[in-house]
């Protein structure tokens, strides 16, 4: 029995758990922005959001090798079996970095690993964008090329999200330490709204990739 249907089912589940759990993070962020809540409740909201965020981040990493394996089995991805194995190994290394960030959150080690992941995201963005362009010129199916570009966009949005979320936490730390002011709350909302912009960009790219893979226009 071919394992293609099982891999396809796993691909669908990854998308479901990615968006489903990420909505929980989105809602937790809305509570975090409410100045009427106590500092402790707002801190609990963001900490809960960071815990839930582990699930979409894991799905994000796994989506790439699973999707590429499906493309490889359908002969859409012109690489060797050895190259496909290398993609899986690289993805597992990436996953190790992500789990390391989760386990050491808020430490110097986590910050170092975040820099490593940012390099991985940038490299993945470049490789997928370039590969998609080459396949497009080689008359590969447009829906498959679109999926590669969509995932590349997610990598870019993830970098921008991380950059915008840093000032959000810094501002909230100031509020928690010195008290809330209208100016600090406005600064917090501005940085969080930028974070939400990149989050919505990720949602849109995931939905586009899912549409292309399902409808294959």
N, C-alpha and C positions, 0 to 999 in steps of 0.2 A: 504493500500500500504506500502510495506517494505521501510524503509529509507536507506537500504543498498546501492542501486544504487546512491543515492544522496551523501552518505558518501564517496563512491568510487570516485565520480566526484570531491568532495571537496579535496580528497587525491591527485588526479591528478593535480588540480589547484594549490595546495600548492607547488607541485614539480615545476610546470611551473614558478610560481612567484618567488620561491626561486632561481632557477638558472638564470632566466631571469633578475631579478633585481640585482643579485650578479655580473653578467657580467658588469653592469654599474659601480659597485664599483671597479671592477678589472681595467676597463679602466680609471677611475678617478685616480687610484693609479699610472698608467703609466704616466699621465700628471704631477702628483705630483713629480715624480722623475726627471723631466727635469730641469737641472740647467740653461738652456737658458731662461726659463720663469722667470718673476718677482716673488718676494716673495709673493706678494699679489695674483697673479694668481695661484701660487702653493698652497697657503693657501685656496683659494676658491675651488680648485680641491679636496683637502682632506676633506674640510667641506662638499662639495656636496656628496662625497663618503660616509661620515658618515651618512648623511641624508638618502641616498638611502639604506644604510645598514640596516635601520630599518625594511624594508620589508622582506628580507631573514631571519633576526633574529626572526621575528614574525612567519614566515612560519616554521622555524626550530622547534620552541617550539610546534606549533599546530600539526605538522606532527606526533609527538609521540602518543598523545592520539587518534588522528583520525585513525592512522595505527593500534594501538592496539585494538581499538573498532572494526575495520573491522575483525581483527583476532579473537576477542572474538565472534563476530556474526557467524563466520565460524567454531567455536569450535576448533580453532587452539591454542588458549591461555587458558590453564587450570586454570582459576581463577574464583572466584565467582562474582556475579553482584556487591556486596559491594566493592570488591577489584577493580573492574573496575571503580566504582564511585570514589574511593579514588585516582585512577590514574588521573582522570579528575580534581579533586580538587587540587592535587599536581601540575598538569600542569598549572592550572590557577594561583596558587601561584607563580610558576616560571615565568609566563607571567607578573605578577605584578612586579616582581623584574626586569625583562628586561625593561619594560616600565619606571620604576623608574630610571633606568640607563640612558635611553634616555632623560628623562625630566630634569635630573640633571647632564648632561654631564660636565665633567671637575671639579666637586666639590668633597668635601670630602665624601658627601653622595653617590655619584656615585661610588667612589672607594670602599666604604664599601659594596655597593650592588654588585659590581663586584666580591668581595671576596665571597659573598654568592652564586652568580651564579657559580663561579668556583667549590664550594663544590657540588652544584647541578649537574653540569656536571660530576664531578668525581664520584658521587654516581650513576648517571644514567649509566655511563660507566660500573661500577662494576656490577650493577643489570642486565643490558642487556647482558653483557658478560656471567655472571653466569647463567642466565635464558636460554640463547641460548645453552650453554654447556649442561645443564640439559635436555633440550628438544632434543638435538642431541642424547644424550645417550638413551633417551626414544623413539628414532626412529621417531621423528617428521619430517615433510617434510623439506628437505634440503634447499629449496628456502626460507622458512619462517625463519629458523634458520639463514640463510645468511643475511636476511634483519635485524634481530636483531643485528647481529655482525656488519653490515655495519653502523647502526645508532650509535652503541657503538663507532665505529671508528670515526664518526663525532664528538661525544662529546669529545674524546681525542684530535682530531685535533683542535677543537675550543679552548681548553685550551692552546695548544701550540701556536696557532695563536695569542691569546691575550698576551701571554708572549713575543712573538717576536715583536709584534706591539708596545709595550710600549717604547723600546729603539728607535724605528723609530721616534715617536713623540718627544722624548727627543732630539734626534739629530737635527730634523728639527727646534725645538725651538731655539737651539744653533745657527743654520744657520740664522734664522730670526733675532736673537738678535745681533750676532757678525759678520755676513756676511758669504758668502759661500767661502769655500776653497776646493781644490781637495781632501784633506784628509777627510773632513767632508762629502762631497758628496759620497765618496767611502764607508764611514761608513754607511751612509744613505741607499745606494743601498744594501749593505750586509744584513742589518737588514730587509729591505723591501723584498729582495729575499727570505729570510727565511719565512717571512709572506706569500708570494705568494706560497711557497712550501706547506704550510699547507692548504692554500685556494684550491690549485689544488687537494690535498688529499681529501678535503671535496667534491669537484665536483665529483671526481672519485667514492667516496663512495655513493653519491646520485644517480649517474648513475647506479652503480651496484645494489643498492636497487631497483631502478625503473625497471631495467631489470629483476631481480629475481621475483618481484611482477607481472610483465606482462607476461613473458614467462613461469615462474614456471618450470624450468628445473628439 
